[in-house]
Amino acid sequence: MITKLLFTFAVIAGVILLVKFRRRVPQQAQAPVPDETAQGFRWLALAAVGLMIIGSAFFIWQTWRDASEVLVLNVVDTRSGKITEYQAYRSDLDGRSFRTLDGRRITLAETERLEVRD
């Protein structure tokens, strides 16, 4: 997730640097561009940057929403059939262990099975 954020910020920084570099080039070196065309490209660039920012914000929000979902976890001991119920965030599930909402770290034994309910 961090790499996606960094990539988005790098693209935004690249566009900003490109615009600043273009302004530093003397006007005689550039080909004459009609004002309407230049204005259209400017709006197109702003729309692209705005779309990238909105898309990144939506992706971050969606990832946060999914990670902060509370799940009900049933740990079933296959030998005795005893079921113990816990609650944990989806982001706190890690293979055969998880961290509960009250901060306890639970690691499953080889004879235990984990059932996940939304």
URDA-V684769 format. One record per backbone hydrogen bond with DSSP energy under -0.5 kcal/mol. NH is the residue of the N-H (numbers start at 1). CO is the residue of the C=O. If there is no record, write none. Layout:
BEGIN
nh: (NH:NH)
co: (CO:CO)
END
This chain:
BEGIN
nh: (5:6:7:8:9:10:11:12:13:14:15:16:17:18:19:20:21:22:23:24:25:29:30:30:38:39:40:41:42:43:44:45:46:47:48:49:50:51:52:53:54:55:56:57:58:59:60:61:62:63:64:65:66:67:68:69:71:72:73:73:74:75:75:76:76:77:77:78:78:81:84:86:88:90:91:92:93:94:97:98:99:100:101:103:106:106:108:112:113:115:115:117)
co: (1:2:3:4:5:6:7:8:9:10:11:12:13:14:15:16:17:18:19:20:21:26:26:27:34:35:36:37:38:39:40:41:42:43:44:45:46:47:48:49:50:51:52:53:54:55:56:57:58:59:60:61:62:63:64:66:88:117:71:86:115:73:84:74:113:75:82:76:111:77:75:73:71:69:67:89:90:97:94:106:92:104:87:100:98:104:96:109:76:74:113:72)
END
